[in-house]
Amino acid sequence: MVGKDGGLWMEIVEWLNKKLSDLENKKRILSLINSNLIMVILTLLFATQSTGSREFLLNGVSDKVINSLTSAADLSNTGVVQIFIKGMIILTLLWLALFIVLLIIQHFIKTIRFQYILLLINTTLFGLVNVSKQPGNIIFNIIISLIVLYVFYYILLKKNIFSIDSLEISPRKSKVILVSGFLCYVTVIGGITIIKYINYQQSMFDTSIFCQMFYYMSKWGLPFTTVERQRLMSHFAVHFSPIYYLLLPGFMIFKSAIYLTIAKTLLMASGVFPLYKLCKKKGLTNLLSVMLSISYLIFPMLIASNIGNGNGHVLNENYFYCALLFWIFYYVEEQNFKLLWVFCIITLFVKEDAPIILACLGLYLILSKKSNFHGKLLFIISVLYFFVCTKFIMPRFGIEYIIANLYSNFVPDASLAFPSIMYALIYKPSYVFQQIFTGDKLTFLLQLMAPLMLMPLLALKKVQNFVLMIPIILTSLLCLNPSYIYKLASHHNMAPICICFYLTILTLSEIKSKKHQFFITLSILLVTAIFSLSYNIDKGKILNYYIENGENINLTDIALSKIPENASVTADSGFSTKLTNRLNLYLYFDPNCDYVVINLRNTSVKWKKQTIGLLLGKDYGVTDYKKNLYLILLKGHSTQMNLGVYEDQFLQ
């Protein structure tokens, strides 16, 4: 019986403390934990079932058991139990063997640090492997991250095993790591993005738009496109982005979408250099600056946006923000207003909403007392430029009411776009809160800020920091359209990513304790890696698709290359991406085009029947065909192949 003073419980606690205080017992316990973690990691790695299914419990124990559960084969409960017991015995023996091996290694190494280092490594692998088996589950990601961080907290802060406040690397090593990370990002992430384009896995929006726009720019010097709105128009009517002309000389040499893909990847990755300088300027050590810079390169939104979930993009004007905003933030901290103005002026040419970001930066300069004069001047110029751009410049190109469409939850009429938004912000805050705090938008905020340990939110205790969040609220959270704005892989995330990293650096720089500063930065790196793997593990399928379908991809390339450059083409969204080297390209179906290109991959039989049946009755004849791959029709062409194609595709 337990006494009133909890005597039995206290005796147990004292006994445990006594045992744990003994160094040899600690080594045995840590060996036991590490061996178990290694077994867990191995069983997760070799599992073929989802962690959310009951089959996962027996996965790796016996394929026969899995087959019995998934195919309903005859197997008695007794048989299942026997196989399960045999499997458990095998796994337990392997676990004991690992435990003995670790004890032997520990005997020769002597120091207990070996076990703690192994525990940190195993915990990290445990987190990464777990989320790779349950990808894209944000709640699961958070729980796994908390488990990993608690182990790191216990070892690094509570036990203080490694004197983390004195850890540092030389400037030379930090630069080597930085450049290596940059090159790895460009090679791996850029390479996957290029392969995705080669695979026809990107769509007209926005890949075909910008590839054709650059083709027009190389011919006429104007950003025209026929594919964006199914008519000849300037892209500047949708987004005013003169900055694209910086990439035109290279396109005139290479004339390839792959060039644009590489340029985009370089733009995104190059942000790591001003980010590192910004960290150093705010007093972070070389090691912390490198850790935060690598966190940027592996940031889940950055990778997902570059490669794209679903369709993806070869290029978009938002990708220019990555490097430009970090340079702006760096020169703000350095108080170098000459170069600050150079980069601010360049940034104005990125997009018509860039002045919103810079106007908020002007307010930040004023409120933070960094420069009252430059802050006011930047705010005034940004507001004026925004007004002139949207009211006078863009209408000359035939303005599309993109703002009114995005904010249709606020805008009753296109002419009242910004007045109605401002009215809602001032007089209807409850309605504004309803538009911001939805399930999808809260998920977006977690995807954006959880990897940064919510540091951007902690920075909001200062008013000047809060104004930097206004562009995120206006451009990501107030809008109604969820399809490409507040999504993990959205190209609109570039400015929010830069702003949140800046706020994170500001918050970290104010932490006095070197231990806590190090631990939070390390936590950012760990959680970023966990989230990034969870959301981007499926990108490996892009390479697998290329390996498995290389022959069909090559056949399609050859077929499309035979279509004359001066011919007008209406094409499926996916196939249109490699038909942009022409003046007339339209999304399927425009009956006035010379050629029709139909994608026969992974589309329903009913849709293909209706499509082909419709076109064969409109004076189109088959000029090239590959079953379940593509169909190319030419207007006024002999129709001798038509019936044969229809029978081959559907009647055999």
C-alpha positions as CSV (number, residue, x, y, z in Angstrom):
1,M,0.0,0.0,0.0
2,V,1.1,3.5,-0.7
3,G,1.3,5.7,2.4
4,K,-0.2,9.1,2.8
5,D,3.1,10.7,2.0
6,G,3.4,8.6,-1.2
7,G,6.3,6.6,0.3
8,L,6.2,3.7,-2.2
9,W,6.2,6.1,-5.2
10,M,9.1,8.1,-3.7
11,E,11.0,4.9,-3.1
12,I,10.6,3.9,-6.8
13,V,11.7,7.4,-8.0
14,E,14.7,7.3,-5.7
15,W,15.6,3.8,-6.9
16,L,15.4,4.9,-10.5
17,N,17.5,8.1,-9.8
18,K,20.1,6.0,-8.1
19,K,20.3,3.6,-11.0
20,L,20.3,6.3,-13.6
21,S,23.1,8.2,-11.8
22,D,25.4,5.3,-12.4
23,L,27.4,5.9,-15.6
24,E,27.4,2.2,-16.7
25,N,23.7,2.0,-16.2
26,K,23.2,5.1,-18.3
27,K,25.3,3.5,-21.1
28,R,23.2,0.3,-21.0
29,I,19.9,2.3,-21.1
30,L,21.1,4.5,-24.0
31,S,22.3,1.4,-25.9
32,L,18.9,-0.2,-25.3
33,I,17.1,3.0,-26.6
34,N,19.5,3.3,-29.6
35,S,19.1,-0.3,-30.6
36,N,15.4,0.0,-30.5
37,L,15.4,3.2,-32.5
38,I,17.6,1.6,-35.1
39,M,15.2,-1.4,-35.4
40,V,12.2,1.0,-35.7
41,I,14.0,3.0,-38.5
42,L,14.9,-0.2,-40.4
43,T,11.3,-1.6,-40.2
44,L,10.0,1.7,-41.4
45,L,12.4,1.9,-44.2
46,F,11.6,-1.6,-45.5
47,A,7.9,-1.3,-44.9
48,T,5.7,-1.3,-48.1
49,Q,2.5,-0.3,-46.4
50,S,1.3,3.1,-45.1
51,T,1.8,3.9,-41.4
52,G,-1.9,4.6,-41.2
53,S,-3.0,1.1,-42.1
54,R,-3.4,-2.0,-40.0
55,E,-1.3,-4.0,-42.5
56,F,1.6,-1.8,-41.4
57,L,1.6,-3.5,-38.0
58,L,2.6,-6.8,-39.6
59,N,4.6,-5.4,-42.5
60,G,8.0,-6.9,-42.6
61,V,6.9,-9.8,-40.4
62,S,5.5,-11.9,-43.2
63,D,4.3,-11.1,-46.7
64,K,1.9,-14.0,-46.3
65,V,0.1,-12.1,-43.5
66,I,0.0,-8.9,-45.6
67,N,-1.4,-10.9,-48.5
68,S,-4.0,-12.5,-46.3
69,L,-5.2,-9.1,-45.0
70,T,-5.3,-7.4,-48.4
71,S,-6.6,-10.1,-50.7
72,A,-8.8,-12.0,-48.2
73,A,-7.0,-15.3,-48.8
74,D,-8.0,-18.2,-46.6
75,L,-5.9,-18.1,-43.5
76,S,-7.2,-18.9,-40.0
77,N,-6.7,-16.6,-37.1
78,T,-4.4,-19.2,-35.6
79,G,-2.2,-19.1,-38.7
80,V,-2.0,-15.3,-38.4
81,V,-1.0,-15.5,-34.7
82,Q,1.7,-18.2,-35.4
83,I,3.3,-16.2,-38.2
84,F,3.1,-13.0,-36.1
85,I,4.8,-14.7,-33.2
86,K,7.6,-16.1,-35.4
87,G,8.1,-12.6,-36.9
88,M,8.2,-11.0,-33.5
89,I,10.8,-13.5,-32.3
90,I,13.0,-12.7,-35.3
91,L,12.7,-9.0,-34.8
92,T,13.4,-9.3,-31.1
93,L,16.6,-11.4,-31.8
94,L,17.8,-8.8,-34.2
95,W,17.1,-6.1,-31.6
96,L,19.1,-8.0,-29.0
97,A,22.0,-8.5,-31.5
98,L,22.1,-4.7,-32.1
99,F,22.0,-4.1,-28.3
100,I,25.0,-6.4,-27.8
101,V,26.9,-4.8,-30.7
102,L,26.4,-1.3,-29.2
103,L,27.5,-2.5,-25.8
104,I,30.7,-3.9,-27.3
105,I,31.4,-0.6,-29.2
106,Q,30.7,1.4,-26.0
107,H,33.2,-0.8,-24.1
108,F,36.0,0.3,-26.4
109,I,34.9,4.0,-26.9
110,K,34.4,4.5,-23.1
111,T,32.8,8.0,-23.3
112,I,29.1,8.3,-23.0
113,R,29.0,11.0,-25.7
114,F,29.0,8.3,-28.3
115,Q,25.6,7.1,-27.1
116,Y,24.2,10.7,-27.0
117,I,25.5,11.4,-30.5
118,L,24.0,8.2,-31.8
119,L,20.7,9.0,-30.1
120,L,20.6,12.4,-31.8
121,I,21.3,10.8,-35.2
122,N,18.8,8.1,-34.6
123,T,16.1,10.5,-33.5
124,T,16.6,12.6,-36.6
125,L,16.4,9.6,-38.9
126,F,13.4,8.4,-36.9
127,G,11.6,11.7,-37.7
128,L,12.6,11.9,-41.3
129,V,11.7,8.2,-42.1
130,N,8.4,8.6,-40.3
131,V,7.2,11.6,-42.2
132,S,8.3,10.0,-45.5
133,K,5.9,7.2,-44.8
134,Q,3.0,9.6,-44.0
135,P,3.7,12.5,-46.5
136,G,1.8,15.8,-46.4
137,N,0.1,15.3,-43.0
138,I,0.8,18.5,-41.2
139,I,-0.5,17.4,-37.8
140,F,1.7,14.3,-38.0
141,N,4.7,16.5,-39.1
142,I,4.2,18.7,-36.0
143,I,3.9,15.8,-33.6
144,I,7.0,14.1,-35.0
145,S,8.9,17.4,-34.9
146,L,8.0,17.9,-31.2
147,I,9.3,14.4,-30.4
148,V,12.6,15.0,-32.2
149,L,13.0,18.5,-30.7
150,Y,12.4,17.2,-27.1
151,V,15.2,14.7,-27.5
152,F,17.5,17.4,-28.8
153,Y,16.4,19.7,-26.0
154,Y,17.1,17.1,-23.3
155,I,20.6,16.3,-24.6
156,L,21.7,19.8,-25.7
157,L,20.1,22.1,-23.2
158,K,19.0,20.1,-20.1
159,K,22.0,17.7,-20.0
160,N,24.3,20.2,-21.7
161,I,26.4,17.4,-23.1
162,F,28.2,19.3,-25.9
163,S,28.8,22.9,-24.8
164,I,26.7,24.2,-27.8
165,D,27.3,27.9,-26.9
166,S,30.9,27.6,-28.0
167,L,30.3,25.7,-31.3
168,E,31.5,27.6,-34.3
169,I,33.0,27.2,-37.8
170,S,35.5,29.3,-39.7
171,P,34.4,31.8,-42.3
172,R,36.1,29.7,-45.0
173,K,34.2,26.6,-44.1
174,S,30.9,28.5,-43.9
175,K,31.4,29.8,-47.4
176,V,32.3,26.3,-48.7
177,I,29.1,24.9,-47.1
178,L,27.1,27.8,-48.5
179,V,28.4,27.4,-52.1
180,S,28.0,23.6,-51.9
181,G,24.4,24.0,-50.7
182,F,23.7,26.4,-53.5
183,L,25.2,24.0,-56.1
184,C,23.3,21.0,-54.7
185,Y,20.0,23.0,-54.9
186,V,20.6,24.1,-58.4
187,T,21.7,20.6,-59.5
188,V,19.1,18.4,-57.7
189,I,16.0,20.7,-57.5
190,G,16.7,22.4,-60.9
191,G,17.4,19.0,-62.5
192,I,14.1,17.5,-61.2
193,T,12.2,20.6,-62.5
194,I,13.9,20.2,-65.9
195,I,13.0,16.5,-66.1
196,K,9.4,17.4,-65.2
197,Y,9.3,19.7,-68.2
198,I,10.8,17.0,-70.4
199,N,8.2,14.5,-69.1
200,Y,5.3,16.8,-70.2
201,Q,4.2,17.0,-66.6
202,Q,3.9,20.8,-66.6
203,S,0.9,22.6,-68.0
204,M,-0.1,25.6,-70.0
205,F,-0.6,27.7,-66.8
206,D,2.0,29.1,-66.5
207,T,4.7,27.2,-68.4
208,S,3.3,27.7,-71.9
209,I,2.4,31.3,-71.2
210,F,5.9,32.4,-70.3
211,C,7.7,30.2,-72.9
212,Q,5.6,31.7,-75.7
213,M,5.9,35.2,-74.2
214,F,9.7,34.9,-74.4
215,Y,9.4,33.6,-78.0
216,Y,7.4,36.8,-78.9
217,M,9.9,38.9,-77.0
218,S,12.8,37.3,-79.0
219,K,10.9,38.1,-82.2
220,W,9.2,41.4,-81.7
221,G,10.6,42.6,-78.3
222,L,7.0,42.6,-76.8
223,P,5.6,40.3,-74.1
224,F,2.8,39.0,-76.2
225,T,1.0,35.6,-75.9
226,T,-2.0,33.9,-77.5
227,V,-2.2,31.1,-75.0
228,E,-2.9,33.1,-71.8
229,R,-6.4,34.3,-72.7
230,Q,-7.0,32.5,-76.0
231,R,-6.2,35.7,-78.0
232,L,-3.3,37.8,-78.9
233,M,-2.5,40.0,-75.9
234,S,0.3,41.4,-73.8
235,H,1.1,39.6,-70.6
236,F,1.6,43.1,-69.0
237,A,-2.2,43.4,-69.1
238,V,-2.3,40.7,-66.4
239,H,1.0,41.4,-64.5
240,F,3.3,44.4,-65.3
241,S,6.7,42.7,-65.1
242,P,9.4,44.5,-67.2
243,I,12.0,42.6,-65.2
244,Y,11.6,39.7,-67.6
245,Y,13.7,41.6,-70.1
246,L,16.8,40.8,-67.9
247,L,16.4,37.2,-69.0
248,L,15.8,37.9,-72.7
249,P,19.5,38.0,-73.9
250,G,20.0,34.5,-72.6
251,F,16.8,33.3,-74.1
252,M,17.8,34.7,-77.5
253,I,20.9,32.6,-77.3
254,F,19.4,29.3,-76.1
255,K,15.7,29.7,-77.1
256,S,14.7,27.0,-74.7
257,A,12.3,26.5,-71.8
258,I,15.1,24.7,-70.1
259,Y,17.1,27.9,-70.0
260,L,14.1,29.6,-68.3
261,T,14.0,26.8,-65.8
262,I,17.6,27.1,-65.0
263,A,17.3,30.9,-64.6
264,K,14.4,30.4,-62.3
265,T,16.3,28.0,-60.1
266,L,19.3,30.2,-60.0
267,L,17.1,33.2,-58.9
268,M,15.6,31.2,-56.1
269,A,18.8,29.6,-54.9
270,S,20.8,32.9,-55.1
271,G,18.8,34.3,-52.2
272,V,21.0,32.2,-49.9
273,F,23.9,34.6,-50.3
274,P,22.3,37.9,-49.1
275,L,20.5,35.8,-46.5
276,Y,23.8,34.7,-45.1
277,K,25.2,38.2,-45.1
278,L,22.0,39.4,-43.4
279,C,22.4,36.8,-40.6
280,K,26.0,37.9,-40.1
281,K,25.0,41.6,-40.1
282,K,22.5,40.9,-37.3
283,G,25.3,39.3,-35.2
284,L,24.6,35.6,-35.7
285,T,27.7,33.3,-35.7
286,N,29.1,31.7,-38.9
287,L,27.5,28.4,-37.8
288,L,24.1,29.8,-37.1
289,S,24.2,31.8,-40.3
290,V,25.0,28.7,-42.4
291,M,22.3,26.7,-40.6
292,L,19.7,29.3,-41.3
293,S,20.8,29.6,-44.9
294,I,20.6,25.8,-45.5
295,S,17.2,25.9,-43.9
296,Y,16.2,28.4,-46.6
297,L,17.5,26.1,-49.4
298,I,15.6,23.1,-48.1
299,F,12.5,25.1,-47.1
300,P,9.4,23.0,-48.1
301,M,7.6,25.9,-49.9
302,L,10.7,26.9,-51.8
303,I,11.3,23.4,-53.2
304,A,7.6,22.6,-53.8
305,S,7.1,25.9,-55.7
306,N,10.2,25.3,-57.8
307,I,9.3,21.8,-58.8
308,G,5.6,22.3,-58.5
309,N,2.9,20.1,-57.0
310,G,0.7,19.0,-59.9
311,N,1.6,21.3,-62.8
312,G,4.4,23.6,-61.7
313,H,5.9,26.4,-63.7
314,V,9.0,26.9,-65.8
315,L,9.0,30.6,-64.8
316,N,7.0,33.2,-63.0
317,E,7.7,36.8,-62.0
318,N,7.4,36.1,-58.3
319,Y,10.6,34.1,-58.4
320,F,12.6,37.3,-58.8
321,Y,11.6,38.3,-55.2
322,C,13.9,35.6,-53.6
323,A,17.2,37.3,-54.2
324,L,15.9,40.9,-54.5
325,L,14.1,41.1,-51.1
326,F,17.0,39.5,-49.2
327,W,19.4,42.1,-50.7
328,I,16.9,44.8,-49.7
329,F,16.7,43.6,-46.2
330,Y,20.4,43.3,-46.0
331,Y,21.0,46.9,-47.1
332,V,18.3,48.1,-44.7
333,E,20.3,46.6,-41.8
334,E,23.6,47.9,-43.3
335,Q,22.1,51.4,-43.7
336,N,23.4,51.4,-47.3
337,F,20.6,53.5,-48.8
338,K,22.2,53.9,-52.2
339,L,22.2,50.2,-52.9
340,L,18.9,49.9,-51.1
341,W,17.3,52.3,-53.6
342,V,18.9,50.4,-56.5
343,F,17.3,47.1,-55.5
344,C,14.0,48.8,-54.6
345,I,13.8,50.3,-58.1
346,I,14.6,46.9,-59.6
347,T,12.0,45.3,-57.4
348,L,9.3,47.7,-58.6
349,F,9.6,46.2,-62.0
350,V,8.9,42.6,-60.8
351,K,5.1,43.0,-60.6
352,E,2.4,45.5,-60.0
353,D,2.0,44.4,-56.3
354,A,5.7,44.9,-55.5
355,P,5.0,48.5,-54.4
356,I,2.8,47.0,-51.6
357,I,5.9,45.3,-50.2
358,L,8.1,48.3,-50.6
359,A,5.5,50.7,-49.1
360,C,5.4,48.5,-46.0
361,L,9.2,48.5,-46.0
362,G,9.0,52.3,-46.0
363,L,6.7,52.2,-42.9
364,Y,9.2,49.8,-41.3
365,L,12.1,52.2,-41.9
366,I,10.0,55.0,-40.2
367,L,8.7,53.0,-37.2
368,S,12.1,51.3,-36.5
369,K,13.8,54.7,-36.7
370,K,16.3,53.4,-39.2
371,S,15.6,56.3,-41.6
372,N,12.6,58.7,-41.4
373,F,13.6,60.4,-44.7
374,H,14.1,57.3,-46.8
375,G,11.2,55.6,-45.2
376,K,8.8,58.4,-46.2
377,L,10.2,58.7,-49.6
378,L,10.0,55.0,-50.3
379,F,6.4,54.9,-49.1
380,I,5.3,57.8,-51.3
381,I,7.1,56.6,-54.4
382,S,5.7,53.0,-53.9
383,V,2.2,54.3,-53.5
384,L,2.4,56.6,-56.5
385,Y,4.0,53.9,-58.7
386,F,1.3,51.4,-57.7
387,F,-1.4,54.0,-58.7
388,V,0.3,54.9,-62.0
389,C,1.0,51.3,-62.8
390,T,-2.5,49.9,-62.2
391,K,-4.5,53.0,-63.4
392,F,-2.5,54.2,-66.4
393,I,0.3,51.8,-67.5
394,M,-1.5,48.4,-67.4
395,P,-4.8,49.7,-69.1
396,R,-2.7,50.6,-72.1
397,F,-2.0,46.9,-72.5
398,G,-5.6,46.0,-72.1
399,I,-5.8,45.4,-68.3
400,E,-7.3,42.2,-67.1
401,Y,-9.2,42.6,-63.8
402,I,-7.1,40.0,-62.0
403,I,-7.3,41.9,-58.7
404,A,-11.1,42.1,-58.8
405,N,-11.2,38.3,-59.5
406,L,-8.8,37.4,-56.6
407,Y,-10.7,39.6,-54.2
408,S,-14.2,38.9,-55.3
409,N,-15.1,38.3,-51.6
410,F,-14.6,42.0,-51.1
411,V,-15.1,43.6,-54.5
412,P,-18.7,44.1,-55.8
413,D,-17.4,45.8,-58.9
414,A,-14.0,45.9,-60.7
415,S,-13.8,49.6,-60.5
416,L,-14.2,49.5,-56.7
417,A,-11.4,47.0,-56.1
418,F,-9.2,48.8,-53.6
419,P,-11.8,51.2,-52.1
420,S,-13.9,48.2,-51.1
421,I,-11.0,46.3,-49.6
422,M,-9.9,49.4,-47.6
423,Y,-13.5,49.9,-46.5
424,A,-13.7,46.3,-45.2
425,L,-10.4,46.6,-43.4
426,I,-11.5,49.8,-41.6
427,Y,-15.2,49.3,-40.9
428,K,-15.8,45.5,-41.2
429,P,-12.9,43.8,-39.3
430,S,-15.1,40.9,-38.3
431,Y,-15.7,40.1,-41.9
432,V,-12.0,40.4,-42.6
433,F,-11.2,37.9,-39.8
434,Q,-13.7,35.5,-41.3
435,Q,-11.9,35.6,-44.6
436,I,-8.4,35.2,-43.1
437,F,-9.0,32.5,-40.5
438,T,-10.2,29.7,-42.6
439,G,-9.0,26.1,-42.4
440,D,-7.0,26.3,-45.7
441,K,-5.4,29.6,-44.7
442,L,-4.5,28.4,-41.2
443,T,-2.9,25.3,-42.8
444,F,-1.0,27.6,-45.1
445,L,0.3,29.7,-42.2
446,L,1.4,26.5,-40.4
447,Q,3.2,25.3,-43.5
448,L,4.9,28.7,-43.7
449,M,5.8,29.4,-40.1
450,A,6.0,26.0,-38.3
451,P,9.4,25.2,-39.9
452,L,10.6,28.6,-38.6
453,M,9.5,27.6,-35.1
454,L,6.8,30.4,-35.3
455,M,9.6,33.0,-34.9
456,P,7.9,35.4,-37.4
457,L,4.9,35.5,-35.0
458,L,7.1,36.3,-32.0
459,A,8.5,39.2,-33.9
460,L,5.1,40.8,-34.1
461,K,5.4,42.1,-30.6
462,K,7.0,45.1,-32.2
463,V,4.8,47.4,-34.4
464,Q,7.5,48.0,-37.0
465,N,7.7,44.2,-37.5
466,F,4.0,43.8,-37.9
467,V,3.9,46.2,-40.9
468,L,6.2,43.7,-42.7
469,M,3.4,41.1,-42.4
470,I,0.9,43.3,-44.2
471,P,1.9,42.1,-47.7
472,I,1.3,38.5,-46.6
473,I,-2.1,39.4,-45.3
474,L,-3.0,41.4,-48.4
475,T,-1.6,39.1,-51.1
476,S,-2.1,35.7,-49.5
477,L,-4.7,35.7,-46.8
478,L,-7.4,38.2,-47.9
479,C,-8.0,36.7,-51.4
480,L,-10.7,34.2,-52.1
481,N,-9.1,32.1,-54.8
482,P,-7.4,29.0,-53.2
483,S,-6.3,27.3,-56.3
484,Y,-2.9,28.9,-56.6
485,I,-2.5,31.6,-54.0
486,Y,-2.3,30.2,-50.4
487,K,-1.0,26.8,-51.4
488,L,2.3,25.1,-50.4
489,A,3.6,25.1,-54.0
490,S,2.3,28.5,-55.0
491,H,4.7,30.8,-56.8
492,H,3.0,33.6,-54.7
493,N,4.9,32.3,-51.7
494,M,8.3,33.8,-52.6
495,A,7.7,37.2,-50.9
496,P,6.1,35.6,-47.8
497,I,9.1,33.3,-47.4
498,C,11.6,36.1,-47.6
499,I,9.6,38.3,-45.1
500,C,9.3,35.4,-42.6
501,F,13.0,34.6,-42.8
502,Y,13.8,38.3,-42.2
503,L,11.4,38.4,-39.2
504,T,13.0,35.2,-37.9
505,I,16.5,36.7,-38.1
506,L,15.3,39.8,-36.3
507,T,13.9,37.6,-33.5
508,L,16.9,35.4,-33.2
509,S,19.3,38.3,-33.0
510,E,17.5,39.6,-29.9
511,I,18.0,36.3,-28.0
512,K,20.9,36.9,-25.5
513,S,21.6,33.3,-24.5
514,K,23.9,31.7,-27.1
515,K,22.6,28.2,-26.1
516,H,19.0,29.1,-26.8
517,Q,20.0,30.9,-30.0
518,F,21.8,27.8,-31.2
519,F,19.0,25.4,-30.2
520,I,16.3,27.4,-31.9
521,T,18.4,27.7,-35.1
522,L,19.1,24.0,-35.0
523,S,15.4,23.4,-34.4
524,I,14.5,25.4,-37.5
525,L,16.9,23.3,-39.6
526,L,15.5,20.0,-38.2
527,V,11.9,20.9,-38.6
528,T,12.4,22.4,-42.0
529,A,14.1,19.1,-43.1
530,I,11.2,17.1,-41.7
531,F,8.5,19.3,-43.3
532,S,10.4,19.4,-46.6
533,L,10.8,15.7,-46.8
534,S,7.1,15.2,-45.9
535,Y,5.9,17.5,-48.6
536,N,8.4,16.7,-51.3
537,I,9.1,13.0,-51.0
538,D,6.9,12.3,-54.0
539,K,9.1,14.3,-56.3
540,G,11.2,11.2,-56.8
541,K,8.4,9.9,-59.0
542,I,9.3,12.5,-61.6
543,L,12.6,10.7,-62.3
544,N,11.0,7.3,-62.2
545,Y,8.4,8.5,-64.8
546,Y,11.2,9.6,-67.1
547,I,13.1,6.3,-66.7
548,E,9.9,4.2,-67.3
549,N,8.5,6.4,-70.2
550,G,11.6,7.7,-71.9
551,E,10.8,6.0,-75.2
552,N,7.3,7.4,-75.3
553,I,8.6,10.9,-74.3
554,N,11.1,10.7,-77.2
555,L,8.4,9.6,-79.7
556,T,6.2,12.5,-78.6
557,D,9.0,15.0,-79.0
558,I,9.7,13.8,-82.5
559,A,6.0,14.0,-83.5
560,L,5.6,17.5,-82.1
561,S,8.8,18.7,-83.7
562,K,7.3,17.9,-87.2
563,I,4.6,20.5,-86.7
564,P,5.7,23.6,-88.7
565,E,6.7,26.7,-86.7
566,N,4.5,28.9,-88.7
567,A,1.4,26.7,-88.2
568,S,-1.3,27.6,-85.7
569,V,-1.9,24.9,-83.1
570,T,-4.6,24.1,-80.5
571,A,-3.3,21.7,-78.0
572,D,-3.9,19.9,-74.7
573,S,-2.5,21.8,-71.7
574,G,0.3,19.4,-71.0
575,F,1.5,19.0,-74.7
576,S,1.3,22.8,-75.2
577,T,4.4,23.3,-73.2
578,K,6.7,22.1,-76.0
579,L,4.8,23.9,-78.8
580,T,5.5,27.4,-77.6
581,N,8.0,28.3,-80.4
582,R,5.2,29.8,-82.5
583,L,3.1,32.9,-82.8
584,N,-0.3,31.1,-82.6
585,L,-0.9,28.6,-79.8
586,Y,-4.2,28.0,-78.1
587,L,-5.6,25.8,-75.4
588,Y,-7.6,23.0,-76.8
589,F,-10.0,23.5,-78.6
590,D,-9.9,26.3,-81.1
591,P,-11.6,25.2,-84.4
592,N,-9.7,27.8,-86.5
593,C,-6.2,26.3,-85.9
594,D,-4.3,24.3,-88.5
595,Y,-3.3,21.6,-86.1
596,V,-4.9,19.9,-83.2
597,V,-2.7,18.0,-80.7
598,I,-4.6,15.6,-78.3
599,N,-3.1,14.0,-75.3
600,L,-4.1,10.4,-75.1
601,R,-2.2,9.7,-71.9
602,N,-4.1,9.0,-68.7
603,T,-7.4,10.5,-69.9
604,S,-10.8,8.8,-69.8
605,V,-12.0,6.7,-72.7
606,K,-15.3,8.6,-72.7
607,W,-13.5,11.9,-73.0
608,K,-11.2,10.6,-75.8
609,K,-14.2,9.2,-77.7
610,Q,-16.1,12.4,-77.6
611,T,-13.0,14.5,-78.5
612,I,-11.9,12.5,-81.4
613,G,-15.4,11.9,-82.7
614,L,-16.1,15.7,-82.6
615,L,-12.9,16.6,-84.4
616,L,-13.2,13.9,-87.1
617,G,-16.4,15.5,-88.1
618,K,-14.8,19.0,-88.5
619,D,-12.7,18.5,-91.5
620,Y,-9.6,17.3,-89.5
621,G,-7.6,14.4,-90.6
622,V,-5.0,12.3,-88.8
623,T,-1.4,13.2,-89.6
624,D,0.3,11.3,-86.7
625,Y,-0.9,8.9,-84.1
626,K,0.4,6.7,-81.3
627,K,-2.1,4.7,-79.3
628,N,-2.7,5.9,-75.7
629,L,0.0,8.6,-76.3
630,Y,-0.9,11.3,-78.8
631,L,-3.1,12.2,-81.8
632,I,-2.2,15.0,-84.2
633,L,-4.8,16.2,-86.6
634,L,-4.4,18.6,-89.5
635,K,-7.2,20.7,-90.9
636,G,-8.2,19.8,-94.5
637,H,-6.0,16.7,-94.4
638,S,-7.0,13.5,-96.0
639,T,-9.2,11.5,-93.6
640,Q,-8.2,8.0,-94.8
641,M,-6.6,7.2,-91.4
642,N,-9.5,8.5,-89.3
643,L,-11.6,5.4,-89.1
644,G,-8.6,3.2,-88.5
645,V,-7.4,5.4,-85.6
646,Y,-10.8,5.4,-84.0
647,E,-11.1,1.6,-84.3
648,D,-7.5,1.1,-83.0
649,Q,-8.0,3.4,-80.0
650,F,-11.4,2.2,-78.9
651,L,-12.7,-0.9,-80.7
652,Q,-9.8,-3.4,-80.3
